[in-house]
């Protein structure tokens, strides 16, 4: 997963003061009346091949019956969106900000809690029960629904079936397994084929988040503000599992996204536990068609709460409390909030799996994928999505993870795990005050 920079931290006292004095002005053009209603809905999002393309599909679907409304989609890097939102909202003005903005689920609570009056509630724009349960927590605040869930970060394990077979295993051997069993199989693959089992970036602990969420745990407590590190049994086992992988010499290290993808496209690594959004990267190596399968996520070996499903990444759409908010909310509700056909196109044209439950009954969700040996991968991902534990990502996921990255290296270099967790807790408690 692409590296993301930590959220710009702004004083909470400033947040509170500004939230009660928001200047609801906007630079949208096409004003229809004196009340400030607009005929143009402006959208900010990142990634032209995924999020922007998805929004363009929604725009086309909406235009069929709403030719009077213009949807203006503007591409920004995700970090630029974060900075622009923080700068604008903390200054007390919404001038220059869009009607709709895409926000990563890990960051959502930082905005919703810091700027409670800046976002327009979408509670009446769609049915929350139609979406995966784990997406509703991060997108709501104080009893109101502010985000319309978009893509699923549901995870699975992509695995080279030919390497498995050379090591004496099959896809059936990777069903309902623990992480310890996963490592055991990886050792056999490395021994028999010379290929690494997994590729990891030491500065990206996404796999730790995946393991923790599989047990309904996170870096933060249920309040979303207090660090939950020392005494967090799921987090402890996740870190211990990470070290087992490193010690087993089955990990190929990468430093950036291109190296990550290349390790699989070149055939240097045999499996990747990650989000479903990695499918286009795997299938980019056309010569490997028929040599891959996707199996359920392993569960923590010693944690009864852990399940074979988790999440990595994912984002949702939000409407800012500016002129044109009603049209923006209506647009989202009519597209991402209810259009089953749109979700079929998202799968076939982008490979984006949404969290809208009724979409799973569509033909695109049921189709076989020949690259993966005829496996119905979207059906499988949709089923695993329903099993993802709901956790509170809170306000400080990336701030805590910065601490954990350093402490993970200390752990790998010999520091005792309990001391690692205790020291990380102290640092987090100090920083998150």
Secondary structure, DSSP 8 states (H G I E B T S, - for coil): -----------HHHHHHHHTT-B-------B-STT--BSEEEEEE--TTTHHHHHHHHHHHHHTT-TT-EEEEEE--HHHHHHHHHHHHHTTB-TT--SEEEEEHHHHHHHHHH-TTSB---TTTS-GGGB-HHHHHHTEETTEE-EEE-B--BEEEEEEHHHHHHTT--GGGGSS-BHHHHHHHHHHHHHHH--BSEEE-TT--HHHHHHHHHTT--SB-TTSSSB--TT-HHHHHHHHHHHHHHHTT-EEE-SSHHHHHHHHHTTSB-EEEEEGGGHHHHHT-GGGTTSEEEE---B-TT-TT--S--B---EEEEEBSSTTHHHHHHHHHHTTTT-HHHHHHIIIII---B-BGGGGGSHHHH--BGGGTTB-HHHHHHHHHTT-------S-HHHHHHHHHHHHHHHHTT--HHHHHHHHHHHHHHHT-
